[in-house]
Amino acid sequence: MRAQIQHPHSLAMLVIMSSLIASAPTAIAAKTNHHDAPQQLQVPTLAYDESSIVLVWKAPENTSKIVDYQVYSAGKLLGKASDNNNKFSPAKPYIDHFYANDKDNFQHKIVLQNFTVEGLKPNTRYQFTVKAQYADGSLSAASNLVTAKTSAKPQIVNIRDFGAVNDGNTLNTKAIQQAIDSCKPGCRVEIPAGIFKSGALWLKSDMTLNLQAGATLLGSENPDDYPAGYLLYSYSTIERPASLINAIDPHKSAPGTFRNIRITGSGVIDGNGWQRAKTAEITDELGHPLPQYVASKNSKVHEDGILAKNQVEKAVADGMDLKNAYGQRRSSLMTLRGVENVYLAGFTVRNPAFHGIMNLENHNVVANGLIHQTYDANNGDGIEFGNSQNVMVFNNFFDTGDDCINFAAGTGEKAQQQEPMKGAWLFNNYFRMGHGAIVTGSHTGAWIEDILAENNVMYLTDIGLRAKSTSTIGGGARNVTFRNNAMRDLAKQAVVMTLDYADSNANIDYPPAKIPAQFYDFTVNNVTLDNTTGKNAVIEIKGDTANQAWHRLVHVNNVQLKRVNPTAISDLRDSEFNNVVFTELRGDTPWHFSDVKNVTVDGKPVTP
């Protein structure tokens, strides 16, 4: 990927002056040894306000000697990344618990690559550097120097000044929208403590929406409060309803249609999509309560849904068949489309009728420290990126009813007219529940490429890394790196690459691709997995021989797999597996190959 410096406009009070800084992540970091300085110290897009600045940096591929990072301002030590994450990362306590239960020291140790500097003065420049701290107590040389400027104090707009009522029953759509509309460039709209019910809201450029501690934005259960919103793709045939929070222009979707949107705060955005499950709430591994929602489907939505039920029933009453109504007429929690520069930080996502946070055709998106609590709401993804570029996701806690982080790029031959989904850096997240932690597909038509997922922890998810599509969707995923990740008690598999994905609610409304989908140039390095609870192959790779669709250039190195099932690998070309160690294998032999060519295990050719 090409490194670049972002230049926000009306919110552009951040100045970064470094010859090495780059906002766009690269899928492959520069080769380095453990004594090298941290690379590409940077401030993520819009990750600053009048009193704080967020820093992130690249770690080397081999992090075995690094135990922490130290952050400095003008030569003065501000603190260590680990201590800082204790305060600012909802993922950090769960990561600590994960390793506290690694009694035999089996798991790969991740490193933390971010730091939030607080207590700063408005409209003031600061300088920062970072050093790696090694196990022997020594420090690396300093990183590149970054000079960053906090923003000026913004205009504050409180929704209560426009008549919003926090009783959980009053519909506040008009009042909240008036507050947003009154917001001048650079202003911050505050949602104070209390429960504010609302229908669809429409954000605009150059603003911050902030949910204060104790605030809940609760979605209305009335489908009439969510007007027709958008077509997922220009070649789609069914219009989806608006989400609870939107930045959508019905006439255009190119990046730059909107600019500089921030959604922040420690409050909750609740889509009011489904009823609570019979358990209602469980206690997680830290003893914290986690809400639980019903696991439903289209035939049961009338029993289990709230907004989901009402939207589907309205669509059916209007003449739509149940399958399409269920698959296309439920609201997601948030849809941001055509936005240049997005910053999402701190808030909790709950109970969408459909998907969680949808980023469509956006450039430069950051999701920092979000809490996703959507389990087991049907299709309740955490955060999705469709045909977007340059995204960064870190410090998130995921407990989702579908994929945790999903990438999409359109379907069929017409998808080739779109931009690819390109450039993602995913790090320091805790994935607790979800069909897949990191998922490329199933919409792969315009290609998903340049993805780096590193220094994450996965616990109880179905799958670690999943690539899914079908031949007719076309495109695929390439240059995907999954490294320095630790996993335990997955329901199914470590890595999956298949072309037989099927969604019972999907509407096939696209001309098929002329060239079948394919996955290639996938790298899995320095990964550990202790225990899978299902019967699935721990690594599954399968193409589509009938359509001459094979995967290739898969590189798996230095992977430890404990208490897992054997692999099932077919339709693979020009690939290698090196130092993949199986312990307490549930089977006679770890490797099961068929229809592979030029594939090696520890340098020896595989003969199926």
N, C-alpha and C positions, 0 to 999 in steps of 0.2 A: 504493500500500500504506500501511497505517497504521503509523507509527513506534511502537515500544514498547520498554520496558525489561524485560529478563528478570530473574526473581527465583528463582534456583536455591535449593533447600531445604537438604538436609544438606551439600552442598558449597558452600553459599552464604557464602563468605568474601570474595567480591568485592563491593565497594561502589563504585558509579559515581554521581558527583554532578555532573551537568551538565544545564543546561536544554536542551541541544541534542542530547544523546546519544540514539542509537536503535540497537537491535540489529537491527531488521528493515530490510533493504535496500529501497530504492525502485528501480523500474525506470527512472525518469527523474530525474536529479539536478537540483538547482536551477540556474537559469541564472546564470552568473557570467562575469566576465572574468578575464584571466590574473593580475590583481593581487589577486584575492580570496583569502582564507584557505582552507585545507583545511576541508571540511565534515564534520560528523558523525564526528569522532574518537571511537573507541569501543574497548572490549575485547570481542572476540567471545565468544559463549557458552562458558563453562568454559575459556577460553584463558589459564589462569594456573595456577601451582602455588606451592610454598613459596619458590621462588627466581627465578621469571620471570613476565613479563606480556607478552602479545602485543597490539599496537595495530594498528588499521586505520583508514582514513579514505577519504572520497569525494574523487575528483579531478573537476575541471570537465570538461564535455564537450569543450571545446577545450583540449588539453594541449600545444599546439605550442610555447609559450614556457617550459614547465616542463622542467628537466633533472634535478631530484632533489627530495627532501624532507629537511628537517632536523628531528630530534626532540629535545625538551628535557624535562628534569625539574627542576621548581622553578627554572626559568630557566637551568639549566646544559645546554649542548649534549651530548647523548649520542652523536650520530653521524648519518650520512646513511643513508637507506633503501637506496641501492645497495650501500654497503659492508656493511651489516647483512645484506642478502639473500645476499651472497657466502658468509656463514657458515651461514645458517639455511634457505635456499631451495634444494632440489635442482633447481629449474627455472632458477635464475639463470645458472649457467655456460652452459647451452644457449642461453638468450636472448642472452647476450653473443656466443656463437659465431655465432648467426644474423645479428646485425647486423655482426659483423666481416666476414662474407661478402657483405654488401650493398654491393658495391664502388661502385655508381653512386648510392648514397644514395636508392634508390627507396622503401624500406619506411617505413611510418608508425612513428614512434618511440613505444613504449609507456612509461608511467611506473609506478614501483613504489609501491604504496599500503599497505605494511605494514612493521612493525618489531618485533623481539623484544628486549625488555629483559631482560637476565640479570644474575646476581650480586646479586640482591636478598635482603633479610632476610625470614624467615618472619613471617607475621602482622603485616605492616607496611604502612601507607598510603603511596602515592606519587602525585605529581601530574605530568601530562604535557600538553604542547602540541606542535603540529607547524606548521612553516612551509614553504611552497613555495619552492624555489630556482629562479630564472629564468636564462636563457641569458646575460643581461647581468651576472650576479653578484648582483643584488638579491634580496631576500627579501620574501615576502608578509607580511601581518599574521598573527598567531598564530591557530590554530584555537581552537575551544572548549576549555576546560580540563576534563580528565578526572582524577578522583581514584579510584585503584584500590587494592585491598588484596590482598596475597599471602595464600595459605592458610597455615595452621599446618602443622607437620611431621606427615605422616600416619603411621598405623600401617602398618608394612611386613610383608607376608606373602610369603615366598619359597617357591615350589612345591617346591624340593628338601627343605625341612623336612617335607614330606608324602610324601616318597619318590619324587618324580619323578626319572627317570634320563635323562641327556642323550646317549644312545648312538645315537639315530636309529632304533632297532629296538623298544625296550620301549614298550608301550602305556601311556601316562601319563594316560589320561582320568580315572580315579578319583582319582589324586593331585592333579591340577590342579583338578578340580571340588571336592575337599575344601578346597583352599586358597581357592578363590573363596567357598565356603559359609561359611568361617570369618571372612571379611572383614567387619569392623564398618563402619558408615556412615562414609565418608570415607577408607577405607583404600586402599592400593595393593598389588596382587598383582604380584610381580616374577617374570618369566621370565628367568633368567640365561643366560649364554653356553652354547651347545651346541644340539644338535638334539633337540627333545622331540616325539615322535610322540603324537598324540591323536586321539580321535574327537570327536563333538559336545560342545561346552562351553556352559554356560548362565550368562550374566552376570546380575547383579542390580542394583538401584538403588544409587546413591551409592557408586560404586567406580571405581577406575582399574586397568586391566590394562596393565602396562608391559613391553615387550620390550627388554631391555638390548642393548647393542652385542654382536654376535656370536650373538644368540639366534635360533633358528628354531623356530617352532611348525609342525610338519609334520603334515598331515592323514593319517589312517589310510587305507589302500587298501581296507579291509573295509567293504562297504555296511552290515553289521549294526551298525557303530559310529555310524550316522546314522539314528536312529529317525524315524518320521513326525513332521513338524514343523508344517506349516501349509498352509492354502489361500491361494493368492495373493490371491483376492478371496472375499468371503462367498458369491458366486454361482458360484465355480469348482467343478468337479466332480472334480478330481484333486488329491490331497494331495501336496505336495512334501516331500522329506526335509529334515531339519535341516541347517543349514550347519555348518562347523567351529566358528564362533563365533556364538552366538545370544543375543538378548534377545527371547523370544517367550513369550506366554501363550496357550495353546490356546483359552482361553475368552473373551478380549477383546483388542482391538487399539487402543482409543482412545488418543490421546496422553495421557500421564500414567500409563499402565499401568506403565511404568518411568520412572525419573527419574535424571538426572545420571550418565551413563555416559561415561567417558573411556578411550580406548585410545591409548597413546602409546609412545614409544621408537623406537630406530633399528634394531630387529631386523626379522625377516622372518616373514610369515605365508604359508605355502606349502600350497595345497590338494591337491597331489599328484594332480592330475586327469588329466594327459596325459603321454605320453612326450616327451622332447626331440626336436626336429627333427633331421634329418640334419646340418644345420649346427651344431646344439647351442647354439652361441653365436656372436654376431657382435660386431664392434667398431663402436660408434656413432660419431657425428661428433666426439666428444671423445676417442676412443680408449679408451673404457670398454667392458668386456664387457657384453653384453646377452643373457640367456637367450632361447632360441627354442623354441617348442613346436609340435607338429605341427598343421597345418591339417586338420581332420577333418570328418566328417559322420556321420549316423546309420548309414549303410551300412558305415562303416569304423571305428566306435568299438571293435569287437572287436580291431582291429589296432593302433589308435593310443592307446587310453585306458589309464589306470591305475584310479583311482577311478571315472572316467566309464564305463569298460568294465565294471567289476564291478557298478556300480549298474544300468546298463541291462540287463545280462545277468540279474541277479536279478529285475528287474521283468518281463522277458520270460518267465523261467521260472515266475513267479507268474501268468502268463496275460495280461499286458498286451501290446498290439501295439507294434512297434518304434518307430513314430513317436511315440506318446504316452510311451513309456518314455524315449526320448531327450529329448523336449521337457519332461518334467515330473519325472523321477526322478533327475536329477543334482543334487548339492549345490552351492550357491554357497559362496563363501569365508566370507561373513559376512551375517547377516540380523538387523537390529535393527528391531523393530516396536513401535509405540505408545510410543516413548520421548520424553519431554520433556527436552530438553537433552542433546546428544551432542557430544563433542569427539574427533576422530580426528587424530592428528598424528605425523609422523615415520617411520612404519614402511613397509616395502616389501611390496607385494601381488604374489604369484606363483601362477600355475598353478591357477586354480580349475577344478573339473570343469564348472561352469556359469558363472554370473555372478560378478563380483568382490564389491563391497560393496553390499548392498541396504539402503536406508533406506525402510521402509514405514510410512506414517501417523505419522511422527515430526515433532516441532516443535523448531525451533532446533537445527540441525545444522551443525557446522563441520568441514571437512576441510582441514587445513593441512600442507603439505609432505610429502604422501605420494608414494611412488614406485610406480607401477603398471607391472609388467613381466609382461604376460600374452600378448604376441604370440607365435604366432597361434592361441592356444587358441580353439576354437570356442565362440562366445557369451561370450568372455572380456571382458565390459564392465569398465570401470574402476570407476565409482561410479554407482549408480542411485538416483533419488529417486521414490518412488511415493506420490502423495496426501499428500505432506509439505508443510510450510510453514516459511518463514524459514530458508533454507539458505545457506551461504557456503562457497565452494571457492576456495582460493588457494595459490599456490606449489607446486602439484602437477606432477609429471612423469608424462606418460601415454605408454605404449607398449603398446597394447592390441589384443586379438584381436577386438574388436567396437567398440561406441560407447565413447567416452571418458567423457563425462558425459551421462547419459540421464535424461529426465523422463517419468513415466508417470502416468496418472490413470484407469485402469480401462477397461473395454470394454463397449459396448452400452448399452441403455436402463437397466439396473440400476446402472450407474456413477453415475447422477445422484443416488443415495442417499449417495454418498461426498463427502468434502471434496475440493476441487480440489488440484492441485499448484500451490502459490502462493508466490511470493517466493523468488528466488534471485539471488545476487550472485557472479559467477564472474570472477576477475581474477588476473593475474600467474601464469598457468599456462603450461606448455610442452607442447603436444600433438605428439607425434612420430609415432605410428601410431594408427590407429583408423578405423573406418568413417565416423564423424562426430565432430568435436571436441565440438560442442554440439548435442544432439539432443532435440527435442520429439516424443514419440511412439515407437512407433506406438499405444500405449495412451493415448488422448486423451479418453476418455468423460466424465470429470467436469471437464474443462478443465485445461490447463496455462497459467499466466498469471503476469505480472509477473516476467519473467526479464531480467536485465541481465548481459551478457557483455562485458567491456571489458579492454583492456590485456593481451591474451593473444597468444601466438605459436603458429602452427600450421605444422608442417613434416612433409610426407609423409603426412598424414592423407588419407583419401578426400575428405572434404567438410569445409568450415568450419562452416557453420550448416545444419542439416537439420531440416525439419519433415515428418513422415511419419505417415500414418494411412490409413484406408479409410472410406468413407461409412458403413458399418454400425457401425463403432466409435463414431461420434458425437463430440460435443464438439468439441475442437480445441485450438488454442493462440492466445493473444492477449497483447498488450502485451509483446512480445519485442523487446529492444534489443540489437543486435550492433554495437559501436562501438570505434574505436581499437584494432583488431586487425591484426596483420601475418601474412601467409601466403606460403609458398613451396613449390613442387614438390608440389602436391596431386595425388593420383591421379585425381581426377574433377572436382569443382566447388567453387565458392565458396559458393553458396547454393542450396538445393533446397527446394521446397514441393510435395509431391505427395500424392495420395489413392489411389495404386495399390500401396501396400506389401503384400507378401505374404511370410509366413514359412512355409516348407515344413514346419516342425515344430510350428507353432501348432495348438492344439486349439480349435476354434470351439465354445465352451461357454457362449455368452451370447446372450440375445435381442437382435436388432439394434436400433440406435437409431432412433427415429422421425424425428429431424432429422439429416441427414448431417453429417459432420465438416467443419470449415472452419478456415482460418487467416486471421487478420486483425490489424491494428495491429502490423505488423512494421516495425522501423526498422533500417536498416543505414547507418551513418555512419562516415566517416573510416577506411576499410578499404583495405588494399593486398593484392594477390595477384600474385606473380611466378611464372608458369608452372604449367600443368596438364599432366600426362603422358598423360591418356587422351583419348578422343574425345567426352566428354560436354559438353553445353552448360554454359558457365561459371555462368550463372544459369538455373535451370530452375524454372518454376512451372506446375503443371498441376492442375486440379480434376477434377470428375466431372460433366460436362455432363448425362449421362443422368439423374443424380439431382439436378440443379439445385444442385450444390455448387460455388460459386465463392469464390475468395479475394478479399480486399479490404483497402484501407488499408495497402498496402505502400509504404514510403517509403525510397528508396535515394538517398543523397546523398554526394558527395565520395568516390567510390570509384575507385581506379586498378587497372586490370587489364592485365597484360602477358603476352604469349605464351599466350593462352587461345583457346578456341573461342567462336563466337557464342552468344548467349542463345537460349532457347526458352521463350516465355512465352505462356500461354493461360489461359482461365477466370479472368480477373483483372478486378476492378472498382475504380474510385475510388482510383487509385494514381499514384505519380510516381517518375521517375528523373531526377535532376539532377546534373550534373557527374560523370557516369560516363565515365571516359576509358579508351579501349582503345589499347594500344600493341602493335605486332607481332601484330595479330589473325590468327588462322588461319581466315580466311574472307573472303567478299566484303563483308559488311555485319554490324555487331555486333548489330543488333536484329531478332529474328524474333518477330512477334506474331501471335496468332490468337485470335478470340473474346474480345476485351477491350473494356471500356466505361469511358469517362471515365478514360483513362490518358494521361499526358503524359510526354514526354522533353524536358527543358530548357524546360518550359513550353508545348511544342507538342503538341496532341492527336495521339494515335496512330491511324492508320487501318490496320487489319489488311489 
